[in-house]
C-alpha cells in the first residue's frame, strides 16, 4: 500500500485575474512524494480535483497533481488519496483542514510574504540553537485562526536546505552510510542524501501543514548546493578538479528540479515542459533528469530557472542569480545575455499592465554602502585593475568574505538600475518597483536615488529579509550596522578610488533596519497602494510585528 512520504505542498495557485470574472475556472498544483509507485489524487470539497501518476527518480516516487475546476475568489478544503486510500490529512491531525484559496479582489488585493535561509528546526522537545522558526510562527498563527488574513503566496528566496551545513542527525546518517573521512565529509554527496535534507526540513509537522495550505514560489541560492556557488571562474575550476564535485552539482540540480522548480510552473507550463513529459513517460526517469542536469552544468545558459507569475495587476519575476552567471573575469555578469534579455522582456512587457513589479533575486541588489564598495573594489582587483599580485589577493578575499553579490558584478548592477528606471518612468509606470531579496541574515529597507535625472516615477525600494531560521554572529551584526554609517561610506569611497571603480548610477539610503532575528517580511498590495510589515519569531511560536509602514500610500 502506498504511503505519503512527504507533502502535500500547495505550489502553484492561479492569481486573481486582472479583470475579475467570477465564472472563470482556475487551477492549482499539489506536490507529493509517495513511498511507492501509485496514482495520486486531490479531491476538493467543492468537487474540483485532479490526478497524476507518480514518476520515479533514483528510487523515489513523486507527483505534481494539477487541480482544475477551481473558482477564483473561493476557498476549498482538499484531501490527498494514493491508489484510492486517503493519506492526507492524517487521521490524528491537530491542524485545521488544508485548503486551496484563490484570491480574487476587485482592487487586485494581494498578500505576499517572503524570506530566505532556513535551517531545519530540531525535533520537538529539543533546544533550538538559533531560536524560534519564523515558519513555525506563521503556521501557528494561521492554525489558530484559519479565517484570518494569511499570505496569498509565500516566496522562499533561497537556502531552503543546507547541503554543506547539515544537522547532527543528518551527519549521523551520513556517518552510517559512507563515513566522514572521504570528501565531502559531513556534507551531502548525492541525490539520496539530498532527499534526507528535504525530509528533515519539510517533514517538520508545523511546516508540513503550512506548506500544504499556503502556496509557495521558490528559487535556489548557494547553500542549496554549496557556499559560494559560482563565485568566480577560478572557484569553479577548483571545484571541478575535486573528485566529489560532479556528483554534488548534478544531484543538487536534479533535486532542485524535483523538489522546488517543478512546483513553480503553471499546469500549462508543466504540460508543455519536455523534461517533465520525458521523466513521466518512463518507468524510471533518472537518466533523463541526470542528462538534463549534465547539460545545465556544462552549459548554464541552455537552462532557464527564472520564471514569471502574474497575480492580477502584480507581476512577480523570480530571477536566478546563481546558475545564470557569466564567470569569465573579462565579461563577468550576474545574468548571461539570454537571461538578461528575458528579464528585460518581462519587466517591460505590456506597459501599464501592472501596478506593482516585484523583482525577486536571492541576493540583494542594494547592500550597505561599505559592503557594496568593497565588492566593487574586489571585482576590480580580480580583473586586474591593480596588477596580478592584487588580483591573486582579490580572489582569496572574494572567497573568504563572500564578495559575490550584485555589487561584485558592476555591469549587471548598473544594467538592473537602468532597467528599473526605464520600467518605473512615465504615465504607464507601476506604483512601485520592489526588489525582494534575502541571503545576508538580516533585514532592511533601502531606497535608491538616481545620480542623473529625476529618477523613476515609481517608488523603488530594496526589501531584504533573512533569515527565516538561522543565525548571525554578533561581530557580523556590528559590521552590517557600521556599513550604513557616514564613516563607512567614506571608507568605501577610498576603496572605490583604489580600485578605479566607476561610480554606481544610483546612491541609496536606509529607510528601515537593520533588523536581526528569525523573521518574515510581508507586503499587502491593494490597487496602487503597498504596505510593508516585518515580523520576528519569538518564544512559543509567536510572530511579533517589529516594523510596519506604508510604502505607497493608498491615495497614490
N, C-alpha and C positions, 0 to 999 in steps of 0.2 A: 504493500500500500504506500502510495506517495505521500510524503510529508512536506511541510513548508520549512525549509532550512533558514531562509532569510526573506525579509519583506513581510507584507507588501509595501512598496514605495509608490506613492502617488506622484507621478512625474509630470508629464505634460497635461495641462488643462487649458482649453480654449479661453482666451481672454475675452472681455466684453467687446462686442463689435463696435466699430467707430460710429455706426448709426444703429441705435438699439432696435432689435427686431425680436419680439418675444416668441415668434414662431420659428426662429432659426434653430436648426439642430446643431448640437455641439458635441465635442468628443474629448476624451482624455486617454492617458495610458497609465497602466499599473505594472510595475516591475516586480518579479518574484524570482527566487531561487528555490527549486524543489530538490528533494532527496533522490529522485529517480525520474526517468522519462515519463511524461504524463500529459494529459490535456488539462490546461489551466483555464479557469473561467472566473469572470467577475459578474456577479448578479447584483443589480441595484434595486432598492426598494421601490423605485418608480417604474420598473420594468426595463430600464436600459441595461446594457451589459455588453459582453464580448468574450471571445475565446481565442486561445492560441495554443499550439503545441510547443512544448519545451524544445530548445536546441541544446546541444552538448558542446562544451569546451573543456578540454583537459579533465574529463571525468565529472564535470559539474553540469547541472541542468538548469537552464534559465528560460524565462519567457517574459516578453513585454506585450501585455494584453491591451489591444485597442478597445476602448469602451465607447460605444456610439449610442445615439438616441437620447442623449442628454439635452436639457433645455437651459439656455443661458438665463442667468438670474435665479437659478434654483439650487437647492442642496438636497442630496440624496445619500442615505447610508448605503454601504456596499459590503458584500461578503465575497470571499475567495474560496473556490472549490477546486480540488485536484482530483481528476477522474471521478467527478460527481460527489466527492465527500468534502464537506465543509472543513476548512482548515483555518479560516480567519473570519471573525475574531475567535481567539481561543475561548473555550467554554468557561474558563476561570478568569477571564479578563477583568481587571479592575478599572479599565478605562471606558469612556463612552464609545459608541459605535464610530468606526472610521467613516468619513463622509467624503463625497466629491462635491465641492461647492464651486459653482460657476458664477462669478460676479457679473452683473450687468447693471450699471448705474447710468442713469440718463445724463449725468455730467462726466462720465468716464472715470468715476472714482476707483482708485486702486491703492492697496496697501502692500508695500514691498519691504521685506526685512532682509538684511544681509550681514554677512560676517565671514571670517575665514580662520583657518588654523585651529584645528580641534584634535587634541589627543583624545583617545577613547577614555571614558570615565571608568574608574575601577569598579569592581562588583559592589553591590550594595553592602553596607556594613564596614567596608574598608576605608581608611582615611584617604583623602584626595590631596596629593601634594601640591596641586595647582589651584585648589579652590573649587567652588561650585561651577557647574557646567551651565552655560547660558542656554543651551538647547533643553536641558532639564527644566530650567526655569520657564521657558516658553511652553513646554509640554504641560507643566503643572498648571500654568495659568489657563490654557485652553481647556484642559480636562476639568478644571474646577467650574468653568462657565462656558460650555460649548457654544452658547448662543451669542456670546460677546464678540466684539471685533477681534479678528485674527488676521494674520498675513494672507493676502491672496496668492502670494508666491514668496518662497524663501530662496535667496540666492546664496549659494555656498561657493565662495570665491577662492578656493584653493586649499591644499593641505587637508583634504578630507581624511586621509590616512598618512601615517608617517612610516615610510618604508625603511628609513635609516635611523629611527629613534623608537624602537619597539618597547612595549611594556614588559614587565618582569615575566608575566605569564607567557607571552609570545616568545620571549627569549628562552624560556624553559622548553617550549615546544620545538624550537629550532635546535636546541642542545640535544634533545631526544631523537630528532630526525637525522641530523647530519653533523652534530658537534659544532663547536665555535672556533676551532683553531684555524680552519682554512677560510680565506676571504670569500664572501664579505662578512664573515663572523656573525655577530648578533644583528644582522640586517637581513631583510628578506632577499631571497635568491631567485625565486621562480614564481610561476603563476599560482601554484598551490599555496605557497606561503603568503602571497597577496590575498588569497581568499580568507586566510585567518584574520588579516587586518580588518577586512570588511565585516566579518562575523563579529569581531570584538567591538567595532565601532557602531555598526547598525543593528546589532543584536541586543544591545542595551535596551531594556523594556521601555523606558520613557522615550528614548529616541526612536525606537522602532515604531511606537504608536504615533509619535509626532510626524514622522515621515510618511506614515500611512494616510494621514489626513490633511497635510499641508503640502501643496505642490512645490517641487524644487527644480531649480536650474543650477547646474554645476559646471565648474571648469577646474582644471588642474593647476597646481603650482609646483615648486621644486620638490618639496618633501613627498609628494605623491610618487616621485621617482627617486630623487636624492638631492640633498642640499647642494645649492649652486648649479643645478642642472642647466647646462648650456650657458655657463658664464662667459666662455670665450672659446676660440678655436684651439688654443693651447690646452685648455682644460679638457675639451672633448678628445683631443688626440691622446692625452694621458689616460683618460678613462678607457678609450678603445684599446689601449695597449695592455690592459689588465685582463686576466683570464675569465673574470666573472661578469664584466660589464654587459656583454652582449645579451646574456640571458636575462639580466636585470632590466635592461631597457625594453627588450621585446615583451617581457612579462608585464612590465609597467604599462606599456601601451595597450596590450591585449586586455588587461584587467580594467584599465580606464574605459576602454570601448564598451566592455560588457557592463560594468557596474555604474558608470557615470554617463558616458557620452550617448548611449542609445536612448536614454530617457529624455535627453534634451530635444529629440526630434519629434515633430508632429506625426500623427498617423499617416498623413500623406507623404511626408518626407521618408518615413520608415518604409512605406510600401515601395518607394522609388529607389531605396538605397540598395545598390547591388551587393554590397558585402553582407548586409542583413539577409538578403534573399539567398545568397550562396551558403551562408552559415546554417540557415534554417532548412535548406534543401538537402543537406547531407546528414547521414546518421551521426557523424562526428565532424563538427565544424572547426576543429582545432587547426588543421593545416591551412584552411582558407584564412582564418584570422591571423595566424602566425605569418603567412605570406604578406598580408596587409601591414602588419607591424614592421616586418623587414623593410617594406617599401617606405613606410613612414619614417623609419630611422635613417635609411640611406638617402632618401630624397624628401626632406620635410615639406618642401613646397608642393609636393604632389597630394598632400592631405590637408583638408581644412577642418580644424577643430572648432573654430569660431562659428557663432550662429546668431540668428536674429529671432526675437519674439516680439510680436505686437500685441499689446493689451489695450484695446480701444485706441485712444489717442496718446498712449505712452509707448515709446519704442525702446526696447532693450537690445543692446548689442553686446554679446559676451565675446570678448576679444582674447584670443590665445596669445599670451605674452611670454611663452616658454618655448614651444616647439617651432614656432614660425620665425625664429630669429635668423638673421644673417650674421655669421660669426667672424668672417674674414676681417682683419683689422683695418684694411683699406676700404671696407664697404659695410662696416657694422650697421645693423638696423634691427630694431625690435620686431619689425614685420617685414617679411620678404615682399618683393614687388607685387605679386598677385594678391597677397593678403592685404597689403596697404590699399590696393585698388578696390578690393572687396569692401573694406571698411569705408572708403570714401563713397562708394556707390550706395551703401546702406545709410550712411549719415545724411546724404543729400537727396535720397530718394523721396520724391513727392513733396516738394516744398509746401509748407503749410499743413502737412498731413499728421503732425504730432504736436502736442502741447508740451511734452516733456521727453527729452532724449537722454537715456541712461547709457553711458559707455562704461561697461564693467570690465576691468582688467585687474588681474590678481595683484599686480604691482602698482603702487601709487605713481601717478603722473607728477604730482607736486609733492615734494618731500620737504622737511625742514631745510631752510636755505643753506645752512652749512653742509648738510649731507648732500644736497644737490650739487653744490660747487665742488665738494670733494670727489664725487663720482665723475663729474665732467672733467676735472683736473686729471683724475686717474685714467680716464679714457684717452685723454690727450697724451699722457706719458706712454701708455701701452701702444699707441700707434706711432710712437717715435718722435713726438714733438720736442723732446729734450735729449734725444740720442738713445743708443742701445742700452747703456747702463741703466738709465732711468726707466726704460721700457721693461727691463727684467725686474726691477724693483716694483714697477706698477702692476705687473702680472701677479707677483706674490701678494701684494697688498690687496688687489682686487678679490682674490680668492679668500684671503684671511678675513676681510671685512665685509664680504658680500656686497661689493660695489657693482651692482648689475641691474639697477632699476632703469626706468625711462631716462633718467638723467645721465646714465652711462652710455646712452645711445643718442648723442646730441641732435643728430639729424632727425631721428624719429620723434624726439621730444618737440622740436620746432615744427615738424610736419603736423603733429597732433594739435599743437596750438593754432596753427593756421587753419586746419580743418574745422576746429571748434569755432573759431572766429567766423569762418565762412558760413557755417550752418546756423550760427546764432545771430546773424546780422540781417536786417531787412524786415519788411512788413510781414513776411511769412515765417519768421523765426519762431521757434518754440519759446515758451516762457522760461524754460530752464534747460541747461545742458549740465548734467551731473556726472562726474567721473567717480565711479564706485570702486573701491579697492580694499585690500587687506594687507597681509604679509608681515607688517612691521610691528605687530604685537602691541599696538596702542591705537587710539582713535583720535581723530582731529578733523576739523573743517578748515579748508584753506580757499581763499578767493584770489584769482589772478587778475592782474591789470596789464593790459597790452601797452607796450612801450611806445608804439607808434599808432596814431589814430585814436578814435574814441573807444574802440573795443566793441564787442558784441552787444546787441540789444538784449539778448537773453541773459538771465542770471547764470553765471558759470561758477561751479564750485567743485573742489576735490573733497569727497567724503570718504574717509578711510576708517575702517572698523576691523579690529583684530585685537586679541584672539577671542574665539568662541570658548575655547577651553585649553589654555596653555599658560605660560608664564614669561616673565622678562626680568633679568637681573636688575637690581637697584642701580648699578653703575650705568647700565644702558638707558634706564629711565632718565637718569640725570643728564646723560648725553643728548637724548631727544629733547628734553626741556631746554637745554642750553642751545640746541641747534636753531631755535627760533629767535634768540636774543640779538640785540644790536651788536654786541661784541662778536658773536658767532658770524653774523653777516660780514663783518669786517675781515675776519679770518678767511671766510670763504672767498671774498674778493681777492685777497692776496694769493690764495691757491689758484684761482682762475687766471690771474695775471702770470703766475709762474708757468702754467700750462698753455699760455697763449690761447685761451679759450674765447671763442666768440660769445658775445652777450646773448643770453636767452631772450627770446622775443617777448617774454612776459616777466613781470615781477609779481610776487604774491605775498599775502598777509594771512596770518592765522586768525580765523573767526571763531574758533571754539577748540577747547582742549589745550594740551594733550590730556587724554583720559586713559588711565591704566586699570586693567582688570579684565575679567571674562565678560564679554559684552556683545550686544547686537544693536545695530542701527536699524531704524525703520523710517520709511517715507510714507506719508499719506498724500496722495496726488488726487486732486479733485478739480475738474475744469483746468484752469491755468494757475491754480494755487498749489503750493508744495509746503509741507510741514515735516520737520525732522524731529525724531526722538532718539535718544541714546539711553539704553537700559543696561544695567550691570547685574550680574548674578550675585546674590548674597546668600546667606545661610538658609537652609530649609527650602531650597529650590524656589527662591523668590527673585523675580526681576524687579529692580528698583530704577525708576527714572532718575537720571542724573543730569540730563540736559534736554531742553525742548525749545524749538524756535521755528518761526515762520521763515522759510527760505524765499518763497514768493508769496506775497500777501494775497488774500482771496479776491481783492478787487483789481488785481493786475490784469 
